[in-house]
Amino acid sequence: MTLCRTSREARIPRGLFVLLLLVSTLAQGCHGKDDSSSDDNTGAVPTEIQLPPLKLEDGTSHLLLTWIDKKGDFHVVQKIGDVPAQGRAAVRVVETNREDGTGRLVYVANLTKKRGDGTYPVKTMSRAQWDEKGASRRKERLEALAPSASASPPSSAAPSAGSTAPGQPGRVAILYGASWCKPCQDAQRYLEQRGVKVIHKDIESDAVARREMQRKLAANHLRTGEIPIIDIGGHILVGFSANAID
């Protein structure tokens, strides 16, 4: 590379060569600065792949808000006021009438404080980083329980499939299906038995719901002609599977 560059330089007038060298140096400096830009210790992705700005305030509608409890379990509510204090520091935000934030990148808000204009701070985070928040808390809980797990009484066992899970109020699932679809009915029944509020959207009679379902499938790189499609806190399930829901 050095020999080739030197050969080219010999054929370029000195003044023009100096100008080209200066432009090349400046260009390299800008590129290096862009590569290093990121949110400092926030876990946000680099600015060049940020989601569009999201204005979030107390009156914002069409929301699905996912918060994480101390055990690492995810809970979904539809109003900012329904997020408890323990989960307000990091809340995933989905506006159900827009596609942004439903794919590889998600919106995460801090509901513990407001800006001067009444909006809440919202940043971009990858889906993997968001999922890791819950996973790390579950890992910490399991590690803390490990020494005493064998001494736990039978009454502390997890509820069996089909029973209502205690202490899990406020969970919401969006089910895309049709009135004639038995697996859709079974899925809705199973979710409700687990204490989950189901928002059923009929994709045959509601074109908006059908397009919304298709956008979510595309954002998650899924292609299917089957129903139900179930959205639980941004996690998309195809078909009815009790194990997958659990």
C-alpha positions in Angstrom: 0.0 0.0 0.0 2.8 2.5 0.8 4.5 1.9 -2.6 1.3 2.4 -4.5 0.5 5.6 -2.7 3.9 7.0 -3.2 3.8 6.3 -7.0 0.5 8.2 -7.2 1.7 11.1 -5.2 4.6 11.6 -7.6 2.2 12.4 -10.4 0.1 14.9 -8.5 1.1 18.6 -8.2 2.4 19.4 -4.8 -0.3 22.0 -3.9 -3.1 19.7 -4.9 -1.5 16.8 -3.1 -1.4 18.8 0.2 -5.1 19.7 -0.2 -6.1 16.1 -0.8 -4.0 15.0 2.2 -5.8 17.5 4.4 -9.2 16.4 3.2 -8.3 12.8 3.8 -7.1 13.5 7.4 -10.3 15.4 8.3 -12.5 12.7 6.9 -10.7 10.0 8.9 -11.1 12.1 12.1 -14.9 12.4 11.7 -15.3 8.7 11.0 -13.4 7.8 14.1 -15.5 10.1 16.2 -18.7 8.6 14.9 -17.5 5.1 15.7 -16.9 5.9 19.4 -20.2 7.7 20.1 -22.6 6.0 22.5 -24.6 6.6 25.6 -22.2 6.6 28.5 -23.0 3.6 30.8 -26.6 3.6 29.9 -26.7 0.4 27.8 -28.3 2.3 24.9 -27.2 1.4 21.4 -25.1 3.8 19.3 -26.8 6.9 18.1 -26.7 5.9 14.4 -29.3 3.2 15.1 -31.5 5.1 17.6 -35.3 4.8 17.2 -37.2 7.9 16.3 -38.0 10.1 19.4 -40.9 9.1 21.5 -42.9 11.7 23.4 -44.2 10.0 26.6 -46.3 11.8 29.1 -49.1 10.9 31.6 -51.8 11.5 29.0 -50.2 9.3 26.2 -52.7 6.7 25.0 -52.4 3.3 23.2 -49.7 2.1 25.5 -48.3 -1.2 26.6 -45.9 -0.7 29.5 -43.7 -3.6 30.6 -42.0 -3.3 34.1 -39.8 -5.8 35.9 -40.3 -6.8 39.5 -37.6 -7.8 42.0 -37.9 -11.4 41.0 -37.2 -10.7 37.3 -40.8 -11.3 36.2 -42.3 -9.1 33.5 -45.6 -7.3 34.0 -47.6 -5.4 31.4 -50.0 -2.5 32.1 -51.6 0.1 29.9 -51.4 3.2 32.0 -48.3 5.0 33.4 -50.1 5.4 36.8 -50.4 1.6 37.1 -46.6 1.0 37.1 -45.5 0.5 40.8 -42.6 2.4 42.3 -40.4 -0.7 42.3 -40.6 -1.0 38.5 -40.6 2.7 37.3 -36.8 3.1 36.8 -36.8 1.0 33.6 -40.1 0.4 31.7 -40.4 -0.8 28.2 -42.8 1.3 26.1 -44.9 0.1 23.1 -47.3 2.4 21.4 -49.8 0.0 19.9 -50.6 2.3 17.0 -47.0 2.5 15.7 -44.4 -0.1 14.6 -41.3 1.6 16.2 -40.1 -0.2 19.3 -41.6 -3.6 18.5 -38.6 -5.2 16.8 -34.9 -5.5 17.4 -34.8 -2.1 19.1 -37.1 -1.1 21.9 -38.0 2.0 23.9 -37.2 2.1 27.6 -38.4 4.9 29.8 -37.5 6.2 33.2 -40.8 7.0 35.0 -39.2 8.1 38.2 -38.7 11.7 37.0 -40.2 14.1 34.5 -38.6 16.8 32.3 -39.6 20.4 32.5 -42.1 19.9 29.8 -43.9 17.1 31.6 -42.4 14.3 29.5 -40.5 11.2 30.7 -37.0 10.4 29.5 -37.0 7.6 26.9 -34.0 5.9 25.4 -33.3 3.2 22.8 -32.2 -0.2 23.9 -31.7 -3.5 22.0 -34.3 -6.3 22.7 -31.4 -8.5 24.0 -30.4 -5.9 26.5 -34.0 -5.5 27.7 -34.5 -9.2 28.1 -31.2 -9.4 30.0 -32.5 -7.1 32.7 -35.2 -9.6 33.7 -32.9 -12.6 33.2 -30.2 -11.2 35.5 -32.7 -10.5 38.3 -34.1 -14.1 38.0 -30.6 -15.4 38.1 -29.8 -13.4 41.3 -33.0 -14.7 42.9 -32.3 -18.3 42.0 -28.8 -18.0 43.4 -30.1 -16.5 46.6 -32.6 -19.4 47.0 -30.3 -22.2 46.0 -28.9 -23.0 49.5 -32.4 -23.3 51.0 -34.2 -24.7 48.0 -34.2 -28.2 49.3 -35.8 -27.0 52.6 -38.7 -25.2 50.9 -42.1 -26.6 52.0 -44.4 -28.1 49.3 -46.7 -25.1 49.6 -44.1 -22.9 48.0 -44.1 -24.7 44.7 -45.0 -22.9 41.6 -48.7 -23.0 40.5 -49.6 -25.8 38.1 -50.4 -25.0 34.5 -54.0 -23.8 34.1 -54.3 -22.3 37.6 -54.2 -18.6 38.3 -50.7 -17.4 39.1 -50.9 -15.5 42.5 -49.3 -12.0 42.7 -49.4 -11.5 38.9 -52.1 -8.8 38.4 -52.0 -6.5 35.4 -50.6 -8.9 32.8 -51.9 -8.1 29.3 -51.7 -10.1 26.1 -52.8 -9.2 22.6 -54.3 -12.2 20.8 -54.7 -11.9 17.0 -57.2 -14.5 15.8 -60.7 -15.2 14.4 -64.1 -16.0 15.9 -64.1 -19.5 14.4 -60.6 -20.5 15.6 -60.6 -23.0 18.4 -56.9 -22.7 19.2 -57.5 -19.0 19.6 -60.3 -19.7 22.0 -58.2 -22.2 23.9 -55.3 -19.8 24.1 -57.5 -17.0 25.4 -59.0 -19.3 28.0 -55.6 -20.5 29.2 -54.2 -17.0 29.5 -57.3 -15.8 31.5 -56.9 -18.8 33.8 -53.3 -17.6 34.4 -54.6 -14.1 35.4 -53.8 -12.5 32.1 -56.0 -9.8 30.6 -56.6 -10.7 26.9 -57.2 -8.1 24.2 -58.7 -10.1 21.4 -58.3 -8.7 17.9 -60.2 -10.4 15.0 -58.0 -10.1 11.9 -60.9 -11.1 9.6 -63.2 -8.3 10.6 -60.6 -5.7 11.5 -58.1 -4.7 8.8 -56.2 -2.5 11.1 -55.6 -5.4 13.5 -54.5 -7.6 10.6 -51.9 -5.0 9.4 -50.7 -4.6 13.0 -50.2 -8.3 13.3 -48.3 -8.5 10.0 -46.0 -5.6 11.1 -45.1 -7.4 14.3 -44.5 -10.7 12.5 -42.2 -8.9 10.0 -40.4 -7.0 12.8 -39.6 -10.4 14.4 -38.7 -12.1 11.1 -41.6 -14.4 11.3 -43.8 -15.6 8.4 -46.9 -17.7 9.0 -50.4 -18.2 7.8 -51.5 -19.6 11.2 -53.4 -18.1 14.1 -53.4 -17.3 16.9 -50.6 -14.8 17.0 -50.0 -13.8 20.6 -48.1 -10.7 21.8 -47.1 -10.9 25.4 -45.1 -7.9 26.4 -43.5 -7.7 22.9 -42.7 -11.4 22.7 -44.5 -12.9 19.7 -45.8 -16.5 19.9 -47.2 -18.3 16.9 -50.0 -20.7 17.7 -51.2 -21.9 21.1 -48.6 -23.6 23.3 -49.1 -23.7 27.1 -45.4 -24.3 27.6 -44.5 -21.3 25.4 -46.9 -19.0 27.3 -45.6 -20.2 30.7 
